[in-house]
């Protein structure tokens, strides 16, 4: 059973992760690979709205996607976007990244290799990782402007879409931990963590939502 306090704390972390940026036209949209095909759906929808003329899908596989996406996250995202009407000529695939830092660095290198000038990036992630993705991107590619986007949905709706509320809370706690420890390791920009968010994070850790935590000496985001 998940307590009412844990539900409330998870909602606080969810709300904090939302950057609340307003989508606007950018040079390129970068869809961050994961288990969640909703990222591909949202990236395609933003493309059709004219928010970016080009998409980069980035991601290899992980322990959670190896079976579901055997051709790689970026390739499965590309296939989904094409199904949704995005022309293949508007999609680039970056198939090697295995963490958020590599997503950014490898996408940047791919665009540079193609001699595509970039002034702004529409960064599409899972809803509970907007702030984490933004902090990483700002650190690794500070010269461009970043606009964050994700599938607009409530936390209960996301619980229902994944089908495993405990896993979702674990992932929220893991994303929050990275916001707190990665800046001092050089992986992200520093962001102010409000006291209520830090307290909610601590309570969830004490309640056992820790499966997605990393060692504080971790060497990748």
N, C-alpha and C positions, 0 to 999 in steps of 0.2 A: 504493500500500500504506500502511496505517496501522500504525505501530509499536506494539509491546507497551507502550512507555512512554506513548504518546499515549492508548491505550485506558485505561491505569491513571489517567492524569491526568484524562481525561474522566469516569471513574467518581467521582473525588474531587469534581469540580465538580457532578456530578449529585447526589451525596449531600449536599453543602452546600446546594444549592437546596431540599432537602426540609425543610419546617418541622416535620414530624412532629406536627402538631396532631391532636388527637382530635376528630372531627366531633361536634357537639352542636347542639341546636336553636337557631336564630338567627332574627332578625326577617325576614331576606330572604337569598336566595342570589343572588350576582352572578356570572354566567358571562362570562368575558372572551373576546371574539371573537378568532379566529385561523384558521389553516388546519386546525386539528385538531378534527374533530367529536367526538372523545372528550370534550372539555370539556362539550359538550351532553349526551352520554350520562351522564357522571358527575353533572352537575347534576340531570338527571332522576331518576337513581337516588337521590340524596340527598333530593330532594323526596318520592319515594315512601317513603323511610324516615322521613319526618316531621321532617327537619332544617330545613325552612323552608316557610312557607305560601305564599310568593310568590317568583318568579324574575324577575330582570332579566337579559336577554341584551343585551350591549353590543358594538357594533363595526360599522364601515362596511366598506370593502374595502381591501386593500393590494395591492402588486404580486404577492404570492404567492397571493392569494385572488380576484383580479378575475375570472379565468376560471372558477374552480371554484365560486365563490359570487357569482354576478352580482347577486343581490338583496340582497347585504350579509351579512356574517357573522352579525349578530344575528338576521336574518330566517331564515337557513338553520338556525341553532341552534334557533330557535323551532319551525320545521317538524319538526326531528328530535325535539325533546322531545314535541311533540304526537303524533308517530308512536309514541313510547314511553309514551303514556298520560297525559301531563300535561295537565290541562284548559287550554284556551286562556285561560280567565278567571284562571288563576294565573300568567300570563306577561306581562311588560311588555317592550317592545322599545325599545332606545335605538340608533338607526341611524347616528349621526354620528361617533362616536369613532374616531380614527385612531391613537391610541397609548394606553399604559397610563394616563397621567395623565388623558387625556380620558375613558377608560373610567370612572374613579372619579368625576371631577367631573361628568360628564354624567349618570351613574346617580344620583348624589346629588341633582342638580337635578330629575331626573324624579320621584324619590320625594317630594321636597319639594313639587313641583307637585301631586302626587296626595294630599298631606296624609297620607302614610303615616309613622307614627312608627317610627324605627329606633334600636334600642339595640345591635344586633350584626349583623354581616354574615358570611355564609359565602362566602368568596371562592374561586371555582373557576377554576383556570388550567391551562395545560399543566404537566406534571410538572417540567420544567426551569426554570420561571419562578415557582415558589411564593414564594421569598424576595424576588425582584425585585418581584412584585406586592404582597406584604405591605409592603415598605419604602415603596413608592409610596403605598399606601392609608393607611398610618399618618401619612404626611406631609400628605396632602391632606384627610383626614377623621379627625382624631385623636379626635373626641368619641365614636366608637363602638368597640366591641370587634370585632376581626377574627379569624376562624378560617379558616385556609387548607385547601384540599382540591384534589386532582387525581386523575387516574386512577391507581390503585395498580398500578405495573408496574416491572419492572427496566429498567436502561439497555439491555441487549441486546434485550429485548422492544420497547423504543421504537425502537431502530435498525431492527428488523424491520418495525414498523408503518409507519415513514416510508419505508423502502427506500433511504435515502441516509445512511449513517453519517457521511460527511464533513460533510454539511450539518448533521446533528444536533450534531456537535462544534463546528462554526462557531457554531451558535445558543447552545450552552452557554457558549462563550467570550464571545459578545456579551452574554449575560445577566450573566456575571460582571463584565465591564468596566463595565456600567451600575451595578452595585452599588458599584463603586469610585469612579466619577467623578460620578455624579448627586447624591450627597448634598451635595457642595460647590457644586453648581449650584442647589440648592434643590428638587430634584425628588423626593428620597427622604430618609428618616431615615438617619442614620449607623449602620452595623453593623460590628462587629469582623470583620475578615477574617483568619482564621488564617494563619500563615506558610506552612503546607503548601499551602493553597488559592491564595495569591498566587503561590507558586512553580510550581504546576501550571498556572495561567493563563499565566504568562510562558513556560513551555516550549511550551505549545500555540500561543501567538502566534509564537514563534520557528520552530515547525514548519509555519507557514503557515495555521493555522486562523483566518483573519482576515476572512472575507467579511462577517460581521455586526458588525464593530466600527464605532463611530461616531466622528466627530471630537470631541475633548474639549471643543469649544465648542458642541456640539450643543444645540439649543434645545427639544428635546422628548424625553420618555422613551418 
